[in-house]
Amino acid sequence: MKLLNFLLFFVIVSLPLQVVADRNDNSTQHPTATTVLSQKRHTTTRPEAPSRVFIMCAYDSEHLYFQLPAGVIFITVDLIGETNQWSGVATAEFPRVDIPVLMGEYEINCTTDDGRVFSGFLSF
């Protein structure tokens, strides 16, 4: 009897978890690549240590997802390719940007609300 109660309890508890997991997999699209956008520095002849502040960017063919540094309220995003250019805005509250269909390699420049510029490269 105890075994039957345990099995019944286990099935009842695990069934809703499986339904939630399946729903999440079907409703969200996961990024296919990530890159770290490093802070641009003014060029000097003196060597400098790398910055500890960076922006993490995950992306797929339709969206860019950002993890913004502490204290940043919004960023302006510029994608620069050989033949075209695109701009958008991401906020700390909504750090996702919808992008058009892009092919090839693009330079990405993100300017924060306090004027810092972070850059990197994305390949679609």
N, CA, C and O atoms as a DFTB+ gen file, in Angstrom:
496 C
 N C O
     1  1       0.805      -1.191       0.000
     2  2       0.000       0.000       0.000
     3  2       0.861       1.274       0.000
     4  3       0.565       2.243      -0.698
     5  1       1.945       1.240       0.812
     6  2       2.826       2.399       0.849
     7  2       3.481       2.628      -0.503
     8  3       3.649       3.769      -0.935
     9  1       3.848       1.548      -1.165
    10  2       4.477       1.663      -2.487
    11  2       3.500       2.258      -3.493
    12  3       3.879       3.104      -4.304
    13  1       2.256       1.824      -3.445
    14  2       1.237       2.362      -4.349
    15  2       1.007       3.849      -4.095
    16  3       0.896       4.628      -5.042
    17  1       0.936       4.244      -2.846
    18  2       0.778       5.666      -2.510
    19  2       1.972       6.476      -2.994
    20  3       1.809       7.574      -3.525
    21  1       3.175       5.933      -2.812
    22  2       4.384       6.640      -3.250
    23  2       4.383       6.808      -4.766
    24  3       4.664       7.901      -5.257
    25  1       4.075       5.758      -5.517
    26  2       4.034       5.844      -6.977
    27  2       2.972       6.819      -7.451
    28  3       3.207       7.594      -8.378
    29  1       1.807       6.786      -6.821
    30  2       0.740       7.712      -7.180
    31  2       1.163       9.153      -6.899
    32  3       0.917      10.033      -7.724
    33  1       1.786       9.406      -5.766
    34  2       2.281      10.739      -5.433
    35  2       3.338      11.195      -6.440
    36  3       3.310      12.341      -6.889
    37  1       4.262      10.315      -6.792
    38  2       5.329      10.645      -7.736
    39  2       4.762      11.018      -9.106
    40  3       5.219      11.986      -9.714
    41  1       3.786      10.276      -9.597
    42  2       3.176      10.563     -10.895
    43  2       2.429      11.894     -10.862
    44  3       2.522      12.676     -11.808
    45  1       1.705      12.155      -9.804
    46  2       0.941      13.396      -9.690
    47  2       1.872      14.604      -9.639
    48  3       1.580      15.637     -10.241
    49  1       2.984      14.480      -8.929
    50  2       3.915      15.599      -8.799
    51  2       4.708      15.820     -10.085
    52  3       4.929      16.966     -10.477
    53  1       5.136      14.761     -10.741
    54  2       6.011      14.909     -11.917
    55  2       5.253      15.251     -13.197
    56  3       5.857      15.818     -14.108
    57  1       3.996      14.944     -13.310
    58  2       3.243      15.220     -14.532
    59  2       3.145      16.713     -14.836
    60  3       3.411      17.092     -15.977
    61  1       2.780      17.587     -13.895
    62  2       2.736      19.023     -14.211
    63  2       4.111      19.593     -14.586
    64  3       4.196      20.495     -15.419
    65  1       5.161      19.086     -13.993
    66  2       6.499      19.559     -14.337
    67  2       6.843      19.238     -15.787
    68  3       7.458      20.057     -16.470
    69  1       6.460      18.077     -16.256
    70  2       6.724      17.698     -17.635
    71  2       5.928      18.560     -18.605
    72  3       6.441      18.943     -19.656
    73  1       4.681      18.870     -18.266
    74  2       3.846      19.715     -19.124
    75  2       4.440      21.108     -19.228
    76  3       4.487      21.678     -20.318
    77  1       4.899      21.670     -18.106
    78  2       5.513      22.997     -18.119
    79  2       6.791      22.986     -18.942
    80  3       7.028      23.924     -19.702
    81  1       7.614      21.967     -18.818
    82  2       8.857      21.878     -19.578
    83  2       8.573      21.798     -21.079
    84  3       9.262      22.445     -21.867
    85  1       7.582      21.025     -21.481
    86  2       7.237      20.917     -22.900
    87  2       6.718      22.235     -23.440
    88  3       7.053      22.612     -24.563
    89  1       5.910      22.941     -22.671
    90  2       5.364      24.218     -23.118
    91  2       6.474      25.248     -23.306
    92  3       6.447      26.011     -24.272
    93  1       7.436      25.280     -22.408
    94  2       8.542      26.229     -22.528
    95  2       9.409      25.933     -23.740
    96  3       9.882      26.867     -24.388
    97  1       9.632      24.688     -24.063
    98  2      10.459      24.345     -25.217
    99  2       9.806      24.764     -26.518
   100  3      10.508      25.168     -27.445
   101  1       8.494      24.683     -26.622
   102  2       7.804      25.012     -27.865
   103  2       7.581      26.508     -28.043
   104  3       7.474      26.976     -29.177
   105  1       7.509      27.271     -26.955
   106  2       7.121      28.663     -27.072
   107  2       8.297      29.628     -27.153
   108  3       8.102      30.786     -27.523
   109  1       9.502      29.197     -26.821
   110  2      10.646      30.105     -26.856
   111  2      11.688      29.601     -27.838
   112  3      11.895      28.398     -27.996
   113  1      12.329      30.539     -28.483
   114  2      13.398      30.202     -29.406
   115  2      14.718      30.494     -28.698
   116  3      14.898      31.568     -28.124
   117  1      15.624      29.549     -28.743
   118  2      16.887      29.695     -28.043
   119  2      17.939      30.294     -28.970
   120  3      17.995      29.950     -30.150
   121  1      18.774      31.190     -28.441
   122  2      19.837      31.770     -29.267
   123  2      20.781      30.687     -29.775
   124  3      21.010      29.680     -29.105
   125  1      21.321      30.907     -30.962
   126  2      22.211      29.915     -31.555
   127  2      23.680      30.249     -31.361
   128  3      24.531      29.377     -31.534
   129  1      24.002      31.489     -31.005
   130  2      25.399      31.880     -30.823
   131  2      25.491      32.998     -29.788
   132  3      24.523      33.718     -29.543
   133  1      26.670      33.127     -29.190
   134  2      26.916      34.214     -28.241
   135  2      28.257      34.862     -28.536
   136  3      29.145      34.240     -29.119
   137  1      28.392      36.096     -28.135
   138  2      29.651      36.810     -28.261
   139  2      29.762      37.817     -27.126
   140  3      28.756      38.268     -26.579
   141  1      30.986      38.159     -26.783
   142  2      31.237      39.153     -25.745
   143  2      31.626      40.455     -26.423
   144  3      32.559      40.489     -27.226
   145  1      30.913      41.525     -26.104
   146  2      31.217      42.838     -26.660
   147  2      32.106      43.564     -25.658
   148  3      31.695      43.838     -24.530
   149  1      33.327      43.872     -26.081
   150  2      34.272      44.525     -25.184
   151  2      34.229      46.035     -25.377
   152  3      33.831      46.537     -26.428
   153  1      34.644      46.735     -24.343
   154  2      34.600      48.194     -24.364
   155  2      35.718      48.731     -25.240
   156  3      36.874      48.331     -25.106
   157  1      35.356      49.660     -26.156
   158  2      36.358      50.307     -27.000
   159  2      37.154      51.288     -26.154
   160  3      36.599      52.022     -25.337
   161  1      38.459      51.285     -26.367
   162  2      39.338      52.196     -25.643
   163  2      39.932      53.201     -26.616
   164  3      40.032      52.941     -27.815
   165  1      40.321      54.345     -26.087
   166  2      41.040      55.311     -26.900
   167  2      42.428      54.751     -27.168
   168  3      43.068      54.215     -26.264
   169  1      42.893      54.873     -28.394
   170  2      44.188      54.309     -28.739
   171  2      45.312      55.141     -28.138
   172  3      45.366      56.361     -28.294
   173  1      46.187      54.458     -27.461
   174  2      47.379      55.079     -26.899
   175  2      48.553      54.144     -27.149
   176  3      48.366      52.988     -27.528
   177  1      49.737      54.640     -26.940
   178  2      50.919      53.788     -27.112
   179  2      51.173      52.963     -25.859
   180  3      51.983      52.035     -25.873
   181  1      50.490      53.297     -24.790
   182  2      50.661      52.602     -23.533
   183  2      49.759      51.376     -23.470
   184  3      48.569      51.496     -23.763
   185  1      50.266      50.206     -23.102
   186  2      49.392      49.032     -22.981
   187  2      48.417      49.190     -21.817
   188  3      48.764      49.754     -20.779
   189  1      47.203      48.691     -21.996
   190  2      46.177      48.795     -20.969
   191  2      45.639      47.419     -20.636
   192  3      45.616      46.523     -21.480
   193  1      45.210      47.264     -19.409
   194  2      44.571      46.018     -18.993
   195  2      43.184      45.948     -19.610
   196  3      42.552      46.985     -19.812
   197  1      42.696      44.750     -19.913
   198  2      41.341      44.640     -20.451
   199  2      40.306      45.107     -19.432
   200  3      40.511      44.995     -18.223
   201  1      39.216      45.620     -19.929
   202  2      38.148      46.107     -19.066
   203  2      37.405      44.930     -18.443
   204  3      37.232      43.888     -19.075
   205  1      36.974      45.104     -17.213
   206  2      36.157      44.086     -16.551
   207  2      34.684      44.237     -16.908
   208  3      33.871      43.366     -16.599
   209  1      34.346      45.337     -17.555
   210  2      32.963      45.604     -17.937
   211  2      32.770      45.170     -19.385
   212  3      33.562      45.534     -20.255
   213  1      31.725      44.397     -19.645
   214  2      31.437      43.925     -20.994
   215  2      29.940      43.730     -21.142
   216  3      29.204      43.750     -20.156
   217  1      29.493      43.543     -22.371
   218  2      28.102      43.214     -22.665
   219  2      28.081      41.840     -23.304
   220  3      28.775      41.600     -24.291
   221  1      27.292      40.942     -22.749
   222  2      27.114      39.616     -23.330
   223  2      25.968      39.700     -24.331
   224  3      24.889      40.198     -24.008
   225  1      26.204      39.210     -25.555
   226  2      25.196      39.249     -26.609
   227  2      24.970      37.836     -27.137
   228  3      25.895      37.203     -27.647
   229  1      23.749      37.349     -27.015
   230  2      23.353      36.080     -27.620
   231  2      22.439      36.420     -28.790
   232  3      21.686      37.392     -28.724
   233  1      22.497      35.634     -29.855
   234  2      21.709      35.986     -31.031
   235  2      21.310      34.767     -31.835
   236  3      21.924      33.703     -31.753
   237  1      20.255      34.961     -32.618
   238  2      19.824      33.995     -33.619
   239  2      19.451      34.785     -34.862
   240  3      19.799      35.962     -34.966
   241  1      18.763      34.180     -35.791
   242  2      18.473      34.853     -37.058
   243  2      17.410      35.948     -36.936
   244  3      17.242      36.735     -37.867
   245  1      16.688      36.018     -35.811
   246  2      15.606      36.992     -35.661
   247  2      15.783      37.976     -34.516
   248  3      15.148      39.031     -34.517
   249  1      16.636      37.662     -33.531
   250  2      16.716      38.479     -32.320
   251  2      18.155      38.611     -31.826
   252  3      19.004      37.758     -32.086
   253  1      18.403      39.704     -31.108
   254  2      19.617      39.885     -30.322
   255  2      19.188      39.978     -28.864
   256  3      18.243      40.696     -28.539
   257  1      19.879      39.256     -27.982
   258  2      19.584      39.260     -26.557
   259  2      20.816      39.802     -25.831
   260  3      21.935      39.374     -26.114
   261  1      20.625      40.732     -24.907
   262  2      21.755      41.369     -24.243
   263  2      21.700      41.161     -22.738
   264  3      20.626      41.114     -22.139
   265  1      22.874      41.040     -22.144
   266  2      23.023      41.078     -20.698
   267  2      23.823      42.348     -20.412
   268  3      25.030      42.400     -20.648
   269  1      23.137      43.366     -19.903
   270  2      23.739      44.686     -19.744
   271  2      24.488      44.797     -18.420
   272  3      24.113      44.151     -17.441
   273  1      25.551      45.617     -18.379
   274  2      26.265      45.844     -17.116
   275  2      25.380      46.576     -16.112
   276  3      24.391      47.206     -16.487
   277  1      25.736      46.489     -14.859
   278  2      24.990      47.162     -13.798
   279  2      25.002      48.669     -14.030
   280  3      26.026      49.243     -14.401
   281  1      23.868      49.292     -13.810
   282  2      23.759      50.736     -13.942
   283  2      23.418      51.234     -15.335
   284  3      23.148      52.423     -15.509
   285  1      23.424      50.363     -16.328
   286  2      23.083      50.765     -17.700
   287  2      21.571      50.651     -17.870
   288  3      20.991      49.599     -17.603
   289  1      20.934      51.735     -18.315
   290  2      19.487      51.761     -18.486
   291  2      19.095      51.327     -19.894
   292  3      18.130      50.581     -20.067
   293  1      19.842      51.792     -20.911
   294  2      19.557      51.385     -22.285
   295  2      20.825      51.455     -23.117
   296  3      21.799      52.106     -22.741
   297  1      20.795      50.763     -24.269
   298  2      21.891      50.820     -25.235
   299  2      21.313      51.053     -26.623
   300  3      20.206      50.616     -26.940
   301  1      22.084      51.746     -27.433
   302  2      21.770      51.889     -28.845
   303  2      22.625      50.876     -29.594
   304  3      23.845      50.847     -29.430
   305  1      21.990      50.047     -30.413
   306  2      22.664      48.960     -31.109
   307  2      22.811      49.328     -32.579
   308  3      21.828      49.686     -33.228
   309  1      24.024      49.244     -33.110
   310  2      24.284      49.473     -34.530
   311  2      24.958      48.245     -35.114
   312  3      26.004      47.812     -34.631
   313  1      24.353      47.683     -36.161
   314  2      24.951      46.579     -36.918
   315  2      25.446      47.137     -38.237
   316  3      24.688      47.775     -38.969
   317  1      26.717      46.902     -38.548
   318  2      27.316      47.458     -39.758
   319  2      27.882      46.311     -40.593
   320  3      28.806      45.613     -40.174
   321  1      27.307      46.135     -41.780
   322  2      27.783      45.121     -42.711
   323  2      28.402      45.762     -43.934
   324  3      28.485      46.986     -44.030
   325  1      28.839      44.931     -44.870
   326  2      29.460      45.456     -46.086
   327  2      28.470      46.230     -46.945
   328  3      28.822      47.240     -47.554
   329  1      27.226      45.750     -46.991
   330  2      26.258      46.371     -47.895
   331  2      25.115      47.095     -47.198
   332  3      24.416      47.888     -47.829
   333  1      24.910      46.839     -45.911
   334  2      23.799      47.503     -45.233
   335  2      24.111      47.765     -43.773
   336  3      25.108      47.285     -43.233
   337  1      23.226      48.547     -43.139
   338  2      23.391      48.945     -41.756
   339  2      22.030      48.917     -41.087
   340  3      21.012      49.156     -41.736
   341  1      22.002      48.624     -39.786
   342  2      20.753      48.564     -39.035
   343  2      20.990      49.121     -37.632
   344  3      22.075      48.953     -37.076
   345  1      19.971      49.791     -37.049
   346  2      20.072      50.343     -35.696
   347  2      18.824      50.004     -34.897
   348  3      17.736      49.851     -35.454
   349  1      18.996      49.890     -33.581
   350  2      17.884      49.618     -32.687
   351  2      18.252      50.001     -31.264
   352  3      19.366      50.453     -30.999
   353  1      17.299      49.814     -30.344
   354  2      17.507      50.158     -28.940
   355  2      17.061      48.987     -28.071
   356  3      16.011      48.389     -28.305
   357  1      17.883      48.664     -27.051
   358  2      17.537      47.658     -26.043
   359  2      17.600      48.325     -24.676
   360  3      18.449      49.183     -24.435
   361  1      16.707      47.930     -23.789
   362  2      16.676      48.503     -22.447
   363  2      16.991      47.425     -21.418
   364  3      16.979      46.233     -21.726
   365  1      17.273      47.857     -20.195
   366  2      17.525      46.905     -19.112
   367  2      16.267      46.102     -18.806
   368  3      16.361      44.935     -18.425
   369  1      15.088      46.707     -18.967
   370  2      13.835      46.007     -18.723
   371  2      13.463      45.058     -19.852
   372  3      12.836      44.027     -19.607
   373  1      13.834      45.382     -21.073
   374  2      13.539      44.551     -22.239
   375  2      14.807      44.442     -23.090
   376  3      14.949      45.153     -24.085
   377  1      15.733      43.548     -22.700
   378  2      17.039      43.482     -23.371
   379  2      17.055      42.658     -24.655
   380  3      18.084      42.070     -24.988
   381  1      15.955      42.602     -25.374
   382  2      15.885      41.872     -26.642
   383  2      15.551      42.838     -27.763
   384  3      14.743      43.750     -27.589
   385  1      16.185      42.632     -28.927
   386  2      15.938      43.467     -30.099
   387  2      15.598      42.546     -31.262
   388  3      16.303      41.569     -31.513
   389  1      14.510      42.859     -31.975
   390  2      14.157      42.131     -33.188
   391  2      14.979      42.696     -34.344
   392  3      15.088      43.912     -34.500
   393  1      15.555      41.808     -35.152
   394  2      16.389      42.250     -36.277
   395  2      15.837      41.693     -37.583
   396  3      15.129      40.686     -37.582
   397  1      16.159      42.346     -38.696
   398  2      15.753      41.799     -40.000
   399  2      16.637      40.598     -40.354
   400  3      17.607      40.305     -39.656
   401  1      16.298      39.924     -41.423
   402  2      17.104      38.795     -41.884
   403  2      18.450      39.326     -42.385
   404  3      18.504      40.182     -43.268
   405  1      19.519      38.808     -41.812
   406  2      20.869      39.254     -42.158
   407  2      21.708      38.059     -42.555
   408  3      21.519      36.956     -42.042
   409  1      22.645      38.283     -43.477
   410  2      23.559      37.228     -43.919
   411  2      24.982      37.770     -43.887
   412  3      25.220      38.920     -44.255
   413  1      25.925      36.946     -43.449
   414  2      27.317      37.348     -43.446
   415  2      27.790      37.810     -42.084
   416  3      27.161      37.521     -41.066
   417  1      28.907      38.534     -42.067
   418  2      29.497      39.025     -40.821
   419  2      29.194      40.510     -40.646
   420  3      29.282      41.289     -41.596
   421  1      28.837      40.890     -39.421
   422  2      28.498      42.270     -39.100
   423  2      29.291      42.726     -37.885
   424  3      29.501      41.962     -36.943
   425  1      29.726      43.974     -37.916
   426  2      30.292      44.588     -36.729
   427  2      29.129      45.120     -35.905
   428  3      28.200      45.718     -36.448
   429  1      29.179      44.903     -34.591
   430  2      28.139      45.416     -33.714
   431  2      28.772      46.427     -32.767
   432  3      29.790      46.156     -32.131
   433  1      28.146      47.599     -32.689
   434  2      28.559      48.648     -31.766
   435  2      27.375      48.978     -30.876
   436  3      26.285      49.277     -31.364
   437  1      27.590      48.924     -29.568
   438  2      26.548      49.252     -28.604
   439  2      27.019      50.444     -27.790
   440  3      28.068      50.395     -27.148
   441  1      26.235      51.516     -27.820
   442  2      26.542      52.721     -27.063
   443  2      25.590      52.802     -25.883
   444  3      24.372      52.801     -26.063
   445  1      26.138      52.872     -24.676
   446  2      25.316      52.909     -23.473
   447  2      24.778      54.319     -23.242
   448  3      25.199      55.276     -23.892
   449  1      23.852      54.424     -22.315
   450  2      23.265      55.720     -21.996
   451  2      24.278      56.694     -21.396
   452  3      24.044      57.902     -21.398
   453  1      25.400      56.184     -20.882
   454  2      26.425      57.078     -20.341
   455  2      27.590      57.304     -21.316
   456  3      28.610      57.877     -20.935
   457  1      27.443      56.855     -22.576
   458  2      28.410      57.173     -23.622
   459  2      29.497      56.156     -23.877
   460  3      30.301      56.349     -24.789
   461  1      29.559      55.072     -23.105
   462  2      30.570      54.042     -23.358
   463  2      30.187      53.243     -24.600
   464  3      29.005      53.014     -24.858
   465  1      31.190      52.820     -25.368
   466  2      30.951      52.064     -26.599
   467  2      31.559      50.678     -26.458
   468  3      32.724      50.531     -26.088
   469  1      30.752      49.658     -26.758
   470  2      31.180      48.271     -26.727
   471  2      31.054      47.731     -28.145
   472  3      30.114      48.079     -28.859
   473  1      32.001      46.878     -28.562
   474  2      31.956      46.393     -29.948
   475  2      32.356      44.930     -30.022
   476  3      32.967      44.374     -29.109
   477  1      31.987      44.332     -31.143
   478  2      32.311      42.945     -31.430
   479  2      31.851      42.603     -32.835
   480  3      31.506      43.487     -33.618
   481  1      31.848      41.301     -33.153
   482  2      31.434      40.827     -34.465
   483  2      30.410      39.711     -34.330
   484  3      30.506      38.870     -33.436
   485  1      29.424      39.711     -35.232
   486  2      28.396      38.692     -35.283
   487  2      28.429      38.033     -36.657
   488  3      28.616      38.717     -37.663
   489  1      28.252      36.729     -36.714
   490  2      28.178      35.996     -37.987
   491  2      26.825      35.341     -38.110
   492  3      26.419      34.563     -37.247
   493  1      26.126      35.657     -39.187
   494  2      24.806      35.088     -39.449
   495  2      24.883      34.101     -40.594
   496  3      23.871      33.511     -40.970
